[in-house]
Amino acid sequence: MPLASAASDLSDLRDYALDWALVDVETSGLVPRRDRVLSVAVVTLGPDGRQTGEFSTLLDPGCDPGPVHVHGLTAERLHGAPVFEQVAERVGALLEGRVLVAHNAQFDYDFLAHEFARAGLRLPVARRLCTLALNRRVDPPTDDLRLGTLAAHYGVRQVKAHDALDDTRVLAGVLRASLREAAQLDLPLPLVACPPRQDPRFAPLPPKTPCAFRNPGRLAPGGPLVQGMKVAVTGETRTARADLVLRGVAAGLNMMTSVSRHTSALVTNEPAAGSGKARRARAEGVPVIDESAFLRLLGDVRPGISHEGAAAPDRVPTPRPVSAPEPVSAAEPVSAPEPVSAPEPVSAAEPVMAPVPATAPSPGPPAVPTPREPEPGEAAAGPASGRKRSAKPRGPLSGRRVLVLGGTHPDAVAARTRVVELGGAAAVNLSAGVTDVVVLDGGHADRRLPRITSLLLPTHDAAWLVAPVVTEAPGAKGRRAAAHVLPRGGVVDLPLPTRRERAHRWTVTASWAQQTACEIDVVAFVLDEDEQVSFDEDFVFYGAPENPGGTVRLLSDGPTEQTVSVDLATLPSSARKVVVAAAIDGSPAFGDVGALHIASGPGTSAAALAQATLDAATTERTMLLAEIYRRGQSWRLRAVGQGYDHGLGALARSYGVDVSD
């Protein structure tokens, strides 16, 4: 693929002729509801790509400026600068009627939304475009997708990184070049609708403290409470419910909002009541005590075992069959059946998992992938040392990215599975990284085929996958090394951060083919050793895109892509796993959507370490995509690909989230 020009004139790109407002902010921290904007810059471009306006200013945030070593903005430098309220109307005038553009646009948008709300004004932005998400779609041959790296690739001069005005000018050049690359590929722009987000509360959400102790099990008849026990309360109580919960938390108990098979005891004065919690407790055999007994037992809670004092067990969870969820009550929802556990992960020295074709949903647990003996000299990617061992190519398609067009769903699944067996990566969208295209029956009607032909990409029929002979496509020289390809059930160790790295934030990005039949929501659950959330706020989704501690965040990067970002360094010791899942909003199933692609790497702009293409079956409406989990002192990523017919509410309840229909 030839390099795109950074020239200003985009008048020939009529499909991308929009009014743009390019934005960059420097901030005192990373949490928009708590931290403040220190400087803001806006550059406006017309539909032809030429600059039409520019504004920048430092701001007095009224707080500590935060990481001065990053942005260089000391309190002395900011003293005497205007406060945001004084420039809000001018900034708003530049944004009005334009598409907001930024690199990692949700970050800049969220900070501006909060600053405008503090000023009592509406943020006049209806749509935004993230150049990071756009370049993930383009997939240029760069080592990463940081703004400076893309600027060097596209020939855009960068003078001073982390200076808001210079970053915005650089962003303008990157946007122009990225739009030209997108036009060559005929890519739809990943525009994100921006509904009003005038949050009336700006104090940080109080970080909810997970229970410091491991669950010792159920309350024994006549026995004491032990720190770490999971206790739920239901029905009317003489003591205020909030007070009971606070007293339990102070004693070291894990006070829950729902009942599951992991619950140690249920507190209720009406054990025969028909509440959902009481019914579930009876069904699961959970001990039930009344309020008086609970208060008496609180006077002598026995010491528990802390999470930090004991490593998580390396255990194989007992698979449970998928079945229809029980009827639920709006007031007291009943948890859905527990999700089927994926196969136990393998270590770097253990065999690499072979791919397993997606199958139709069955009442039993999923098939366990068959181990494949590693080839001589082969190693798993990303050992815990933080260095990636060089691995011997796994097959003739190693390093190739193959897009499959057409075919029935089973035929397309089989073709993509074969690509992975041959060592390649299965693509779901056309990008500059695609090296080959397989055209199955009906694929010649795909709207992307004329563009593929004009790009001179090699096209093949299904027979090519029996014994592929590869040829280099134009522009293949200089392409970066492909991320490690994981089959379904495959595992990779996540590298430990180097001394230079101040954070250890890991991302899982899910993408799918452009379609309009339904919307897909990516969600995340932070789970303890019992595969349950510690509190409801550890369920991260569109309506609550960040958990209280800010350790897990959801980034909406476009209609075909969403990212979950996890700060591994600050996850509490009680968190043993983060599950990333996807759910269909509406009646269609994942069989109507087709394959989902996941890519995972250290940060939103870094190159992906691992990737996997997960083929849904037919009727599933929720799907577990990936797990990031502790293994001793290190972390691992597993590609799951397990689907369920029930909806997101039932999945959330199975992880202990109190969800009302």
Steps between C-alpha positions, in 0.01 A plus 500: 500500500666832403549765761223756510577862433471749784393776259225729623267475202234231548252642253508178296382291799131579475389209719704648785406865449410609853571799718758399759601636842830347609550509876774427750493551876770467762360396836589470869418129498314227317154508664267757334252517786781586744791655310513828308610635162827697515515608137277467195560548130253487210583508128211504253512360147251540218366212287795551263747442782627858518535672836230754580572591862724448801485570874708392799542607859640392834245464779510546874347175632481605862673177603836327490611471133593134541773334288716802413769266364253405222340832400749751646221721637598611850273685740715810447449482124128466536462776758307792350364297207123514443274240656308275261172687553660809345587325172216246480285703261790562262593132499134409452471730198788312333342161575144588398385313188832317456622147560732497802828324413766388747753223544325278757194720455294369790761634743488855361123491454434384857723773647333769291153368590576533870661844464202632302259358757693663784460828311126437470519472121419236240788338316397561135632173356272251326768270350863423557776317310797332663812499281631213708193290417517612136860384471417171665262453208760618247776292666809686371837318516618676818637356823216662695222754452625782722452848360874557460547167322215572258635851441838356400334241277280754323775762472346749745744722689472485880670774700403446864312194627242556776458863399129539430533734202786312334326167558187640334693624197666158472159339537375703203772352279438148629125538439552613139738211428278247679196611300692442177597151615139431601384617157739258328346217703145638467460483879196643677614752760463382863284795603356486852173671595539721806181535702504772768714399799448787738576309819359704790743348748872563473632358824680173437298188563609366838730208422323192631742294702490132407500259792860436604436138590437186302165325527537221758174335396158472655396575856494176699194428718572658838839616375653849488525747217845513341651797322450469125162327524254618237184621669182634339199668663139489383160616623403746773747549785472686831849643452541713191627287211788743435607475864499120489716508190745750649535297816561185300762670285673641808520147641674374184200334339429517127151653490334405172192621318404163354500131591693228320641157580801684649294688759597414858176612664177690434366735766120526505224526754262325259671178382184374333452821303477482125779745423746402231789487748306273736396269217854477369635435852256210543591361156874518568483383863642829630473533881237752615520697825285778638606853582545436874728205437702701249549787744603257774751325269646837398635528855742213444608482135799267465814603307511410132773442242592809302520495122860616514589237756407209277540443129198421291457127449578356161178307469283375222150641558223242483312547171130562532253449216335796336129511568223754489508751786241476771204737499604827656329754717553867429561561870721202579661360181619144495849428373530316172685171479875528537689539171679196367868527580746495215783245507775552756774716347835363403834635608769623264662158514179311444358415157340778301127455452383401155198682356152365555222579253200674648211266557132543549399554863446184697369430847841383616838664553705615203739269326852508640758602239745227411860576598746518214862403556726800434733486207874488572619841611148637540406699810191672629488877458564752772659315793476660841851638470358769275698391195345321209686193385536461129276216390547277201232567235205273565398448140494634145270789595712619793507878496211517250161663562222337300154645439221252416210624286166327443408142575243360735568554867643147551716533187637838610570364849684202353705726271605733783580204723720358224681834469593483870605134469740609226651764728318804359269760648135512390383856426141621528552839329706623207811689611850578377620196694296250295732290284258251342129466427310172476177528298239235578164448331317833487813695588517665159198709601686648800523879468869487596612278211540779240722690742698184573553450128619860454750452784642193318452280806537127424158331488444127528221245505434252780735239349798730568465429872588133446863578411542878464772654288557859609611801298590844626239770449601852394613702800575191710860604552545664838183354648539451875506154652154361560373456854507148642191311379304323771250224420185464705615403851855617427701677771784751504702638790482878535843664528583669826553878477854624462655740751434789264129427480301680769178311434400151400174565318397221265233520232271257321345644183208322338399575140252360252389552143296808415129418520177667600284205612575557868724669753770317693598600853837403644503464880739390773471333840764519776477167685632354823612142562136389503447644149271767650517880501585657836231763442267595217727784385758244388268439204626744233270574206377788280289653778785475755821506293738500796511316832542711817875455529556583131686173454271378220359729231292458187598709197249539218712542190238467228200300382715193428758519779513529880791470741529389863801650679628335820760645737662180624726685745212650699248215492428403861644172622145359522465529121604172346359543151354757259253349253435687174171410334271621223122509480249553223257785553184381328362182350785395265763251617874480451440264212361802314806709588771253402850491639635731770866593510683579823842660532682556827802711584662722765298820464266651245774617261743210524530221247291195586684210663228245427195468279223251440199467272201352678225351287164507672265209445139570409260598776726651770417850626790533744858390454805482726785642292807500723621464856790678666584302812765457766732202490727525803669839484439551128202563273372308201259555215273225371288517183169340603233510228221343710145608418163482676143532380392716792538878513738732680282525810521127564876501440545789746292320765711186459799709610314634804381835361164613642314574176128579482311427178 
